[in-house]
Amino acid sequence: METQFKEFLEKFRAEVEKTMKNEVASMGMIQRSIMQSFMPLYINLFTDAGKACLVIQKSFDVTIENPSNSPDVLVEGDFATLKELFASRDSNAFKKAEQEGKIKLSSFSFKGQQALNRIREYLSGR
């Protein structure tokens, strides 16, 4: 299962990086500077298959590291559910998974709260 977790992390990392860089490319200099002020951003992912941290750097490169002791966001849940949500981006499935406790998202900072909103949008297809 660890191999599947690593493969999932790499796909997730690549997609987050691509999305961030595309979004930032369309911004003006002031907006881009504001976004950079929120970086680095630490997103811990804890599942039954493994634990890791996605770090969004000031350059908007995304790296995979060991879990952070002070993350901005924590995504906890069942690995199968997280994979399914990532693949389907179904808002009803996301709401159901949260209600059933199969996935839990927490923020620990102002920038984490902003990121949490984006993660929710991303996983629910909005």
The first five atom37 places (N, CA, C, CB, O) and aatype in JSON, in Angstrom:
{
  "aatype": [12, 6, 16, 5, 13, 11, 6, 13, 10, 6, 11, 13, 1, 0, 6, 19, 6, 11, 16, 12, 11, 2, 6, 19, 0, 15, 12, 7, 12, 9, 5, 1, 15, 9, 12, 5, 15, 13, 12, 14, 10, 18, 9, 2, 10, 13, 16, 3, 0, 7, 11, 0, 4, 10, 19, 9, 5, 11, 15, 13, 3, 19, 16, 9, 6, 2, 14, 15, 2, 15, 14, 3, 19, 10, 19, 6, 7, 3, 13, 0, 16, 10, 11, 6, 10, 13, 0, 15, 1, 3, 15, 2, 0, 13, 11, 11, 0, 6, 5, 6, 7, 11, 9, 11, 10, 15, 15, 13, 15, 13, 11, 7, 5, 5, 0, 10, 2, 1, 9, 1, 6, 18, 10, 15, 7, 1],
  "atom_mask": [
    [1, 1, 1, 1, 1],
    [1, 1, 1, 1, 1],
    [1, 1, 1, 1, 1],
    [1, 1, 1, 1, 1],
    [1, 1, 1, 1, 1],
    [1, 1, 1, 1, 1],
    [1, 1, 1, 1, 1],
    [1, 1, 1, 1, 1],
    [1, 1, 1, 1, 1],
    [1, 1, 1, 1, 1],
    [1, 1, 1, 1, 1],
    [1, 1, 1, 1, 1],
    [1, 1, 1, 1, 1],
    [1, 1, 1, 1, 1],
    [1, 1, 1, 1, 1],
    [1, 1, 1, 1, 1],
    [1, 1, 1, 1, 1],
    [1, 1, 1, 1, 1],
    [1, 1, 1, 1, 1],
    [1, 1, 1, 1, 1],
    [1, 1, 1, 1, 1],
    [1, 1, 1, 1, 1],
    [1, 1, 1, 1, 1],
    [1, 1, 1, 1, 1],
    [1, 1, 1, 1, 1],
    [1, 1, 1, 1, 1],
    [1, 1, 1, 1, 1],
    [1, 1, 1, 0, 1],
    [1, 1, 1, 1, 1],
    [1, 1, 1, 1, 1],
    [1, 1, 1, 1, 1],
    [1, 1, 1, 1, 1],
    [1, 1, 1, 1, 1],
    [1, 1, 1, 1, 1],
    [1, 1, 1, 1, 1],
    [1, 1, 1, 1, 1],
    [1, 1, 1, 1, 1],
    [1, 1, 1, 1, 1],
    [1, 1, 1, 1, 1],
    [1, 1, 1, 1, 1],
    [1, 1, 1, 1, 1],
    [1, 1, 1, 1, 1],
    [1, 1, 1, 1, 1],
    [1, 1, 1, 1, 1],
    [1, 1, 1, 1, 1],
    [1, 1, 1, 1, 1],
    [1, 1, 1, 1, 1],
    [1, 1, 1, 1, 1],
    [1, 1, 1, 1, 1],
    [1, 1, 1, 0, 1],
    [1, 1, 1, 1, 1],
    [1, 1, 1, 1, 1],
    [1, 1, 1, 1, 1],
    [1, 1, 1, 1, 1],
    [1, 1, 1, 1, 1],
    [1, 1, 1, 1, 1],
    [1, 1, 1, 1, 1],
    [1, 1, 1, 1, 1],
    [1, 1, 1, 1, 1],
    [1, 1, 1, 1, 1],
    [1, 1, 1, 1, 1],
    [1, 1, 1, 1, 1],
    [1, 1, 1, 1, 1],
    [1, 1, 1, 1, 1],
    [1, 1, 1, 1, 1],
    [1, 1, 1, 1, 1],
    [1, 1, 1, 1, 1],
    [1, 1, 1, 1, 1],
    [1, 1, 1, 1, 1],
    [1, 1, 1, 1, 1],
    [1, 1, 1, 1, 1],
    [1, 1, 1, 1, 1],
    [1, 1, 1, 1, 1],
    [1, 1, 1, 1, 1],
    [1, 1, 1, 1, 1],
    [1, 1, 1, 1, 1],
    [1, 1, 1, 0, 1],
    [1, 1, 1, 1, 1],
    [1, 1, 1, 1, 1],
    [1, 1, 1, 1, 1],
    [1, 1, 1, 1, 1],
    [1, 1, 1, 1, 1],
    [1, 1, 1, 1, 1],
    [1, 1, 1, 1, 1],
    [1, 1, 1, 1, 1],
    [1, 1, 1, 1, 1],
    [1, 1, 1, 1, 1],
    [1, 1, 1, 1, 1],
    [1, 1, 1, 1, 1],
    [1, 1, 1, 1, 1],
    [1, 1, 1, 1, 1],
    [1, 1, 1, 1, 1],
    [1, 1, 1, 1, 1],
    [1, 1, 1, 1, 1],
    [1, 1, 1, 1, 1],
    [1, 1, 1, 1, 1],
    [1, 1, 1, 1, 1],
    [1, 1, 1, 1, 1],
    [1, 1, 1, 1, 1],
    [1, 1, 1, 1, 1],
    [1, 1, 1, 0, 1],
    [1, 1, 1, 1, 1],
    [1, 1, 1, 1, 1],
    [1, 1, 1, 1, 1],
    [1, 1, 1, 1, 1],
    [1, 1, 1, 1, 1],
    [1, 1, 1, 1, 1],
    [1, 1, 1, 1, 1],
    [1, 1, 1, 1, 1],
    [1, 1, 1, 1, 1],
    [1, 1, 1, 1, 1],
    [1, 1, 1, 0, 1],
    [1, 1, 1, 1, 1],
    [1, 1, 1, 1, 1],
    [1, 1, 1, 1, 1],
    [1, 1, 1, 1, 1],
    [1, 1, 1, 1, 1],
    [1, 1, 1, 1, 1],
    [1, 1, 1, 1, 1],
    [1, 1, 1, 1, 1],
    [1, 1, 1, 1, 1],
    [1, 1, 1, 1, 1],
    [1, 1, 1, 1, 1],
    [1, 1, 1, 1, 1],
    [1, 1, 1, 0, 1],
    [1, 1, 1, 1, 1]
  ],
  "atom_positions": [
    [[0.82, -1.2, 0.0], [0.0, 0.0, 0.0], [0.86, 1.26, 0.0], [-0.93, 0.0, 1.21], [0.45, 2.3, -0.52]],
    [[2.07, 1.17, 0.58], [2.96, 2.33, 0.63], [3.32, 2.82, -0.76], [4.22, 1.99, 1.42], [3.41, 4.02, -1.0]],
    [[3.53, 1.89, -1.69], [3.85, 2.26, -3.07], [2.69, 3.02, -3.69], [4.19, 1.01, -3.91], [2.9, 4.02, -4.38]],
    [[1.46, 2.55, -3.45], [0.28, 3.24, -3.98], [0.18, 4.64, -3.39], [-1.0, 2.43, -3.67], [-0.19, 5.58, -4.09]],
    [[0.5, 4.78, -2.11], [0.46, 6.09, -1.46], [1.47, 7.03, -2.11], [0.75, 5.95, 0.05], [1.16, 8.18, -2.38]],
    [[2.68, 6.53, -2.35], [3.72, 7.36, -2.99], [3.32, 7.76, -4.41], [5.06, 6.62, -3.02], [3.54, 8.9, -4.82]],
    [[2.73, 6.83, -5.16], [2.26, 7.13, -6.51], [1.16, 8.19, -6.48], [1.75, 5.86, -7.2], [1.15, 9.12, -7.28]],
    [[0.23, 8.03, -5.53], [-0.84, 9.01, -5.37], [-0.27, 10.38, -5.03], [-1.82, 8.56, -4.27], [-0.66, 11.39, -5.62]],
    [[0.67, 10.42, -4.07], [1.29, 11.69, -3.68], [1.93, 12.4, -4.87], [2.33, 11.45, -2.6], [1.8, 13.61, -5.02]],
    [[2.63, 11.64, -5.7], [3.29, 12.25, -6.85], [2.27, 12.82, -7.83], [4.18, 11.22, -7.56], [2.48, 13.91, -8.37]],
    [[1.18, 12.11, -8.07], [0.13, 12.63, -8.96], [-0.5, 13.89, -8.36], [-0.96, 11.56, -9.21], [-0.71, 14.88, -9.05]],
    [[-0.79, 13.82, -7.07], [-1.4, 14.95, -6.38], [-0.46, 16.15, -6.4], [-1.77, 14.57, -4.92], [-0.88, 17.27, -6.68]],
    [[0.82, 15.91, -6.11], [1.83, 16.97, -6.11], [1.91, 17.64, -7.47], [3.2, 16.41, -5.72], [1.91, 18.87, -7.57]],
    [[1.98, 16.82, -8.52], [2.11, 17.36, -9.87], [0.89, 18.19, -10.26], [2.31, 16.23, -10.88], [1.02, 19.24, -10.89]],
    [[-0.28, 17.72, -9.89], [-1.5, 18.46, -10.24], [-1.63, 19.76, -9.46], [-2.73, 17.6, -10.0], [-2.03, 20.79, -10.01]],
    [[-1.29, 19.72, -8.18], [-1.32, 20.94, -7.37], [-0.33, 21.96, -7.94], [-0.99, 20.64, -5.88], [-0.67, 23.14, -8.08]],
    [[0.87, 21.51, -8.27], [1.89, 22.42, -8.84], [1.41, 23.02, -10.15], [3.21, 21.67, -9.05], [1.53, 24.23, -10.36]],
    [[0.89, 22.19, -11.03], [0.4, 22.68, -12.33], [-0.72, 23.7, -12.14], [-0.09, 21.49, -13.2], [-0.73, 24.75, -12.78]],
    [[-1.66, 23.38, -11.27], [-2.78, 24.28, -11.01], [-2.3, 25.61, -10.44], [-3.78, 23.64, -10.04], [-2.72, 26.67, -10.89]],
    [[-1.4, 25.55, -9.46], [-0.87, 26.77, -8.85], [-0.14, 27.63, -9.88], [0.07, 26.43, -7.68], [-0.35, 28.84, -9.96]],
    [[0.73, 27.01, -10.65], [1.53, 27.77, -11.62], [0.65, 28.38, -12.71], [2.61, 26.88, -12.25], [0.9, 29.5, -13.15]],
    [[-0.37, 27.65, -13.17], [-1.28, 28.19, -14.17], [-2.06, 29.37, -13.61], [-2.25, 27.1, -14.66], [-2.24, 30.39, -14.29]],
    [[-2.5, 29.24, -12.39], [-3.26, 30.31, -11.75], [-2.4, 31.55, -11.56], [-3.81, 29.83, -10.41], [-2.84, 32.67, -11.84]],
    [[-1.19, 31.36, -11.08], [-0.29, 32.47, -10.82], [0.14, 33.16, -12.12], [0.94, 31.99, -10.04], [0.34, 34.37, -12.16]],
    [[0.28, 32.38, -13.18], [0.7, 32.94, -14.48], [-0.31, 33.95, -15.01], [0.9, 31.82, -15.51], [0.05, 34.87, -15.74]],
    [[-1.57, 33.78, -14.64], [-2.6, 34.7, -15.13], [-2.8, 35.91, -14.22], [-3.92, 33.95, -15.27], [-3.62, 36.78, -14.51]],
    [[-2.05, 35.98, -13.12], [-2.18, 37.08, -12.16], [-1.23, 38.22, -12.51], [-1.89, 36.59, -10.73], [-0.22, 38.04, -13.19]],
    [[-1.6, 39.38, -12.04], [-0.71, 40.53, -12.14], [0.37, 40.43, -11.08], [0.0, 0.0, 0.0], [0.33, 39.56, -10.2]],
    [[1.33, 41.33, -11.16], [2.47, 41.3, -10.26], [2.06, 41.45, -8.8], [3.45, 42.39, -10.64], [2.61, 40.77, -7.93]],
    [[1.1, 42.32, -8.52], [0.67, 42.55, -7.13], [0.0, 41.31, -6.57], [-0.28, 43.76, -7.05], [0.3, 40.89, -5.45]],
    [[-0.91, 40.72, -7.34], [-1.58, 39.5, -6.88], [-0.58, 38.38, -6.66], [-2.65, 39.06, -7.89], [-0.65, 37.65, -5.67]],
    [[0.36, 38.24, -7.58], [1.39, 37.2, -7.46], [2.21, 37.41, -6.19], [2.31, 37.2, -8.7], [2.53, 36.45, -5.49]],
    [[2.56, 38.66, -5.9], [3.33, 38.96, -4.69], [2.54, 38.61, -3.43], [3.72, 40.45, -4.67], [3.1, 38.1, -2.46]],
    [[1.24, 38.87, -3.45], [0.4, 38.52, -2.3], [0.37, 37.01, -2.13], [-1.04, 39.07, -2.49], [0.51, 36.51, -1.01]],
    [[0.21, 36.28, -3.22], [0.2, 34.82, -3.14], [1.53, 34.3, -2.59], [-0.07, 34.2, -4.53], [1.55, 33.4, -1.75]],
    [[2.64, 34.87, -3.05], [3.95, 34.43, -2.58], [4.13, 34.69, -1.09], [5.05, 35.14, -3.36], [4.87, 33.97, -0.41]],
    [[3.46, 35.72, -0.57], [3.59, 36.02, 0.86], [2.96, 34.93, 1.72], [2.93, 37.36, 1.17], [3.27, 34.83, 2.91]],
    [[2.09, 34.1, 1.14], [1.47, 32.99, 1.86], [2.35, 31.74, 1.85], [0.11, 32.67, 1.25], [2.03, 30.75, 2.52]],
    [[3.44, 31.77, 1.11], [4.27, 30.6, 0.95], [5.52, 30.7, 1.81], [4.65, 30.41, -0.51], [5.98, 31.81, 2.07]],
    [[6.1, 29.6, 2.26], [5.68, 28.23, 1.96], [4.43, 27.85, 2.75], [6.82, 27.24, 2.27], [4.16, 28.39, 3.83]],
    [[3.68, 26.93, 2.19], [2.45, 26.42, 2.78], [2.64, 24.92, 3.0], [1.2, 26.71, 1.88], [3.01, 24.19, 2.08]],
    [[2.38, 24.47, 4.22], [2.6, 23.07, 4.59], [1.26, 22.35, 4.74], [3.42, 22.96, 5.9], [0.43, 22.73, 5.57]],
    [[1.06, 21.31, 3.94], [-0.17, 20.52, 3.96], [0.18, 19.08, 4.32], [-0.92, 20.59, 2.58], [0.72, 18.34, 3.5]],
    [[-0.13, 18.7, 5.55], [0.1, 17.32, 5.97], [-1.04, 16.44, 5.47], [0.24, 17.21, 7.51], [-2.21, 16.8, 5.57]],
    [[-0.68, 15.28, 4.92], [-1.65, 14.26, 4.5], [-1.4, 13.03, 5.36], [-1.52, 13.93, 2.96], [-0.33, 12.42, 5.3]],
    [[-2.4, 12.66, 6.16], [-2.31, 11.48, 7.02], [-3.4, 10.51, 6.61], [-2.44, 11.86, 8.53], [-4.58, 10.82, 6.69]],
    [[-2.99, 9.32, 6.16], [-3.94, 8.28, 5.79], [-3.5, 6.97, 6.41], [-4.06, 8.15, 4.24], [-2.43, 6.87, 7.01]],
    [[-4.35, 5.95, 6.25], [-3.99, 4.63, 6.73], [-2.87, 4.01, 5.9], [-5.21, 3.72, 6.72], [-2.28, 3.01, 6.3]],
    [[-2.57, 4.61, 4.74], [-1.53, 4.09, 3.85], [-0.18, 4.79, 4.03], [-1.97, 4.21, 2.42], [0.84, 4.31, 3.55]],
    [[-0.18, 5.93, 4.71], [1.06, 6.66, 4.9], [0.84, 8.1, 5.3], [0.0, 0.0, 0.0], [-0.3, 8.58, 5.32]],
    [[1.94, 8.79, 5.61], [1.91, 10.19, 6.03], [2.96, 10.95, 5.25], [2.14, 10.33, 7.57], [4.05, 10.44, 5.0]],
    [[2.62, 12.18, 4.87], [3.57, 13.02, 4.14], [3.12, 14.47, 4.24], [3.67, 12.58, 2.65], [2.05, 14.77, 4.76]],
    [[3.96, 15.35, 3.75], [3.65, 16.77, 3.71], [3.91, 17.3, 2.32], [4.49, 17.55, 4.76], [5.0, 17.12, 1.76]],
    [[2.92, 17.97, 1.75], [3.12, 18.7, 0.51], [3.48, 20.13, 0.9], [1.83, 18.66, -0.42], [2.78, 20.77, 1.68]],
    [[4.58, 20.62, 0.35], [5.02, 21.97, 0.66], [4.98, 22.79, -0.62], [6.46, 21.98, 1.28], [5.66, 22.48, -1.6]],
    [[4.16, 23.85, -0.6], [4.09, 24.76, -1.74], [5.08, 25.88, -1.46], [2.62, 25.31, -1.97], [4.91, 26.67, -0.53]],
    [[6.12, 25.94, -2.29], [7.21, 26.89, -2.1], [6.84, 28.26, -2.67], [8.51, 26.37, -2.76], [5.84, 28.39, -3.38]],
    [[7.64, 29.28, -2.37], [7.41, 30.63, -2.92], [7.44, 30.64, -4.45], [8.46, 31.6, -2.38], [6.8, 31.48, -5.08]],
    [[8.19, 29.72, -5.03], [8.27, 29.61, -6.49], [7.06, 28.88, -7.08], [9.56, 28.88, -6.9], [6.9, 28.78, -8.29]],
    [[6.19, 28.38, -6.18], [5.01, 27.58, -6.51], [5.37, 26.18, -6.98], [4.19, 28.27, -7.57], [4.53, 25.46, -7.52]],
    [[6.65, 25.8, -6.77], [7.01, 24.39, -6.91], [6.41, 23.69, -5.69], [8.6, 24.18, -7.0], [6.3, 24.29, -4.62]],
    [[6.03, 22.43, -5.86], [5.47, 21.67, -4.76], [6.39, 20.48, -4.5], [4.01, 21.2, -5.07], [6.72, 19.72, -5.41]],
    [[6.79, 20.33, -3.25], [7.67, 19.24, -2.87], [6.95, 18.31, -1.9], [8.99, 19.78, -2.25], [6.02, 18.71, -1.21]],
    [[7.41, 17.06, -1.85], [6.9, 16.08, -0.9], [7.97, 15.9, 0.17], [6.53, 14.71, -1.6], [9.12, 15.6, -0.14]],
    [[7.58, 16.08, 1.42], [8.52, 15.96, 2.53], [7.91, 15.11, 3.63], [8.91, 17.35, 3.07], [6.76, 14.67, 3.53]],
    [[8.69, 14.88, 4.68], [8.16, 14.22, 5.87], [7.12, 15.14, 6.5], [9.3, 13.86, 6.88], [7.18, 16.36, 6.3]],
    [[6.18, 14.59, 7.26], [5.16, 15.44, 7.87], [5.76, 16.59, 8.67], [4.27, 14.61, 8.78], [6.78, 16.44, 9.34]],
    [[5.11, 17.74, 8.58], [5.54, 18.95, 9.28], [5.06, 18.91, 10.73], [5.03, 20.21, 8.57], [3.97, 18.41, 11.01]],
    [[5.88, 19.43, 11.63], [5.46, 19.55, 13.03], [4.49, 20.71, 13.23], [6.68, 19.73, 13.93], [3.79, 20.76, 14.24]],
    [[4.46, 21.64, 12.27], [3.54, 22.78, 12.38], [2.93, 23.06, 11.0], [4.29, 24.06, 12.92], [3.25, 24.06, 10.35]],
    [[2.03, 22.16, 10.57], [1.41, 22.34, 9.25], [0.4, 23.48, 9.26], [0.74, 21.06, 8.8], [-0.1, 23.87, 10.32]],
    [[0.11, 24.01, 8.09], [-0.96, 24.99, 7.94], [-2.3, 24.28, 7.76], [-0.68, 25.92, 6.74], [-3.35, 24.78, 8.16]],
    [[-2.24, 23.09, 7.15], [-3.44, 22.29, 6.89], [-3.13, 20.82, 7.18], [-3.92, 22.47, 5.41], [-2.02, 20.34, 6.95]],
    [[-4.14, 20.13, 7.69], [-4.04, 18.69, 7.88], [-5.22, 18.04, 7.17], [-4.02, 18.3, 9.4], [-6.38, 18.38, 7.42]],
    [[-4.92, 17.11, 6.27], [-5.93, 16.3, 5.61], [-5.77, 14.89, 6.16], [-5.79, 16.34, 4.01], [-4.74, 14.25, 5.95]],
    [[-6.78, 14.41, 6.86], [-6.74, 13.08, 7.45], [-7.85, 12.24, 6.84], [-6.88, 13.14, 9.0], [-8.95, 12.74, 6.6]],
    [[-7.56, 10.99, 6.61], [-8.64, 10.14, 6.15], [-8.2, 8.81, 5.6], [0.0, 0.0, 0.0], [-7.02, 8.47, 5.55]],
    [[-9.19, 8.09, 5.2], [-9.03, 6.8, 4.59], [-8.4, 6.98, 3.21], [-10.39, 6.06, 4.49], [-8.87, 7.78, 2.4]],
    [[-7.33, 6.24, 2.94], [-6.61, 6.4, 1.67], [-7.51, 6.13, 0.47], [-5.41, 5.48, 1.62], [-7.47, 6.88, -0.51]],
    [[-8.31, 5.08, 0.52], [-9.19, 4.74, -0.6], [-10.18, 5.87, -0.87], [-9.96, 3.43, -0.3], [-10.46, 6.19, -2.02]],
    [[-10.69, 6.48, 0.18], [-11.62, 7.6, 0.02], [-10.93, 8.79, -0.6], [-12.24, 7.99, 1.37], [-11.47, 9.42, -1.52]],
    [[-9.74, 9.12, -0.12], [-8.99, 10.26, -0.67], [-8.69, 10.05, -2.16], [-7.69, 10.46, 0.1], [-8.84, 10.97, -2.96]],
    [[-8.27, 8.84, -2.52], [-8.01, 8.52, -3.93], [-9.28, 8.68, -4.77], [-7.47, 7.09, -4.07], [-9.24, 9.23, -5.87]],
    [[-10.4, 8.2, -4.24], [-11.67, 8.28, -4.96], [-12.1, 9.74, -5.16], [-12.76, 7.51, -4.2], [-12.54, 10.12, -6.24]],
    [[-11.96, 10.54, -4.12], [-12.33, 11.96, -4.22], [-11.43, 12.69, -5.22], [-12.24, 12.63, -2.85], [-11.89, 13.53, -5.99]],
    [[-10.15, 12.37, -5.2], [-9.19, 12.97, -6.13], [-9.57, 12.63, -7.57], [-7.75, 12.48, -5.82], [-9.49, 13.48, -8.46]],
    [[-9.98, 11.38, -7.81], [-10.32, 10.93, -9.16], [-11.67, 11.47, -9.63], [-10.34, 9.41, -9.21], [-11.81, 11.86, -10.79]],
    [[-12.65, 11.5, -8.73], [-14.01, 11.85, -9.16], [-14.35, 13.33, -9.06], [-14.99, 11.08, -8.34], [-15.12, 13.85, -9.88]],
    [[-13.78, 14.01, -8.07], [-14.1, 15.42, -7.82], [-15.62, 15.63, -7.73], [-13.5, 16.32, -8.93], [-16.17, 16.57, -8.3]],
    [[-16.28, 14.74, -7.0], [-17.73, 14.73, -6.85], [-18.11, 15.42, -5.54], [-18.28, 13.28, -6.89], [-17.74, 14.95, -4.47]],
    [[-18.85, 16.53, -5.62], [-19.18, 17.3, -4.42], [-20.05, 16.51, -3.45], [-19.89, 18.6, -4.8], [-19.89, 16.63, -2.23]],
    [[-20.96, 15.7, -3.96], [-21.81, 14.89, -3.07], [-20.98, 13.83, -2.35], [-22.95, 14.21, -3.87], [-21.18, 13.6, -1.15]],
    [[-20.07, 13.2, -3.06], [-19.2, 12.18, -2.44], [-18.31, 12.83, -1.39], [-18.34, 11.47, -3.51], [-18.06, 12.24, -0.34]],
    [[-17.83, 14.05, -1.65], [-16.99, 14.76, -0.69], [-17.78, 15.07, 0.58], [-16.45, 16.06, -1.32], [-17.3, 14.82, 1.69]],
    [[-18.99, 15.62, 0.42], [-19.82, 15.93, 1.59], [-20.11, 14.66, 2.4], [-21.15, 16.58, 1.15], [-20.04, 14.68, 3.63]],
    [[-20.44, 13.58, 1.71], [-20.74, 12.32, 2.39], [-19.52, 11.8, 3.16], [-21.22, 11.26, 1.37], [-19.63, 11.36, 4.3]],
    [[-18.35, 11.86, 2.51], [-17.12, 11.39, 3.16], [-16.82, 12.21, 4.42], [-15.93, 11.46, 2.17], [-16.39, 11.65, 5.43]],
    [[-17.04, 13.52, 4.36], [-16.83, 14.37, 5.54], [-17.84, 14.03, 6.64], [-16.94, 15.86, 5.16], [-17.48, 13.9, 7.81]],
    [[-19.11, 13.88, 6.26], [-20.15, 13.57, 7.24], [-19.9, 12.23, 7.92], [-21.52, 13.57, 6.57], [-20.15, 12.07, 9.11]],
    [[-19.41, 11.25, 7.15], [-19.15, 9.92, 7.68], [-17.81, 9.82, 8.4], [-19.21, 8.9, 6.56], [-17.48, 8.77, 8.96]],
    [[-17.04, 10.89, 8.39], [-15.75, 10.9, 9.07], [-14.65, 10.17, 8.32], [0.0, 0.0, 0.0], [-13.62, 9.83, 8.89]],
    [[-14.87, 9.91, 7.02], [-13.85, 9.22, 6.22], [-12.74, 10.17, 5.81], [-14.48, 8.59, 4.99], [-11.64, 9.74, 5.45]],
    [[-13.03, 11.47, 5.86], [-12.01, 12.47, 5.56], [-12.27, 13.67, 6.48], [-12.04, 12.89, 4.05], [-13.41, 14.05, 6.72]],
    [[-11.18, 14.25, 6.97], [-11.28, 15.4, 7.85], [-10.22, 16.41, 7.44], [-11.11, 15.0, 9.34], [-9.05, 16.06, 7.26]],
    [[-10.63, 17.66, 7.29], [-9.72, 18.73, 6.93], [-9.67, 19.74, 8.07], [-10.14, 19.4, 5.6], [-10.71, 20.17, 8.57]],
    [[-8.46, 20.11, 8.47], [-8.27, 21.07, 9.56], [-7.25, 22.11, 9.14], [-7.82, 20.36, 10.87], [-6.3, 21.82, 8.41]],
    [[-7.45, 23.35, 9.62], [-6.46, 24.4, 9.35], [-5.93, 24.92, 10.68], [-7.08, 25.57, 8.5], [-6.62, 24.9, 11.69]],
    [[-4.68, 25.39, 10.64], [-4.02, 25.83, 11.86], [-3.43, 27.24, 11.75], [-2.93, 24.87, 12.22], [-2.68, 27.67, 12.62]],
    [[-3.78, 27.96, 10.67], [-3.28, 29.31, 10.48], [-4.22, 30.03, 9.52], [-1.81, 29.3, 9.93], [-5.08, 29.42, 8.9]],
    [[-4.03, 31.34, 9.42], [-4.84, 32.11, 8.47], [-4.62, 31.61, 7.05], [-4.51, 33.63, 8.57], [-5.57, 31.39, 6.31]],
    [[-3.35, 31.44, 6.68], [-3.08, 30.96, 5.33], [-3.58, 29.53, 5.15], [-1.58, 31.04, 5.02], [-3.95, 29.13, 4.05]],
    [[-3.58, 28.76, 6.23], [-4.14, 27.41, 6.19], [-5.63, 27.43, 5.92], [0.0, 0.0, 0.0], [-6.14, 26.58, 5.2]],
    [[-6.34, 28.4, 6.52], [-7.78, 28.52, 6.28], [-8.06, 28.83, 4.82], [-8.39, 29.61, 7.19], [-8.99, 28.28, 4.23]],
    [[-7.26, 29.72, 4.23], [-7.44, 30.04, 2.81], [-7.17, 28.81, 1.95], [-6.49, 31.21, 2.4], [-7.9, 28.54, 0.99]],
    [[-6.14, 28.08, 2.3], [-5.8, 26.86, 1.55], [-6.87, 25.79, 1.73], [-4.43, 26.31, 2.0], [-7.2, 25.07, 0.79]],
    [[-7.42, 25.69, 2.93], [-8.46, 24.7, 3.21], [-9.67, 24.9, 2.31], [-8.88, 24.77, 4.68], [-10.24, 23.94, 1.8]],
    [[-10.05, 26.15, 2.12], [-11.16, 26.44, 1.21], [-10.86, 25.95, -0.2], [-11.46, 27.95, 1.19], [-11.73, 25.39, -0.87]],
    [[-9.64, 26.17, -0.65], [-9.23, 25.72, -2.0], [-9.19, 24.21, -2.1], [-7.86, 26.3, -2.36], [-9.59, 23.65, -3.12]],
    [[-8.71, 23.54, -1.06], [-8.65, 22.08, -1.06], [-10.06, 21.5, -1.14], [-7.91, 21.56, 0.2], [-10.31, 20.55, -1.88]],
    [[-10.97, 22.09, -0.36], [-12.37, 21.65, -0.4], [-12.94, 21.8, -1.82], [-13.22, 22.46, 0.61], [-13.58, 20.89, -2.34]],
    [[-12.69, 22.96, -2.44], [-13.16, 23.19, -3.81], [-12.55, 22.17, -4.77], [-12.81, 24.61, -4.27], [-13.24, 21.63, -5.63]],
    [[-11.28, 21.91, -4.59], [-10.55, 21.01, -5.47], [-11.08, 19.57, -5.38], [-9.05, 21.04, -5.13], [-11.34, 18.93, -6.4]],
    [[-11.23, 19.07, -4.15], [-11.67, 17.68, -3.97], [-13.16, 17.48, -4.25], [-11.36, 17.23, -2.55], [-13.6, 16.36, -4.5]],
    [[-13.93, 18.58, -4.2], [-15.37, 18.42, -4.44], [-15.76, 18.86, -5.85], [-16.15, 19.22, -3.42], [-16.94, 18.87, -6.2]],
    [[-14.78, 19.22, -6.67], [-15.05, 19.54, -8.07], [-15.69, 20.9, -8.31], [0.0, 0.0, 0.0], [-16.22, 21.15, -9.39]],
    [[-15.64, 21.77, -7.32], [-16.25, 23.11, -7.52], [-15.29, 24.07, -8.15], [-16.74, 23.68, -6.2], [-15.63, 25.23, -8.38]]
  ]
}
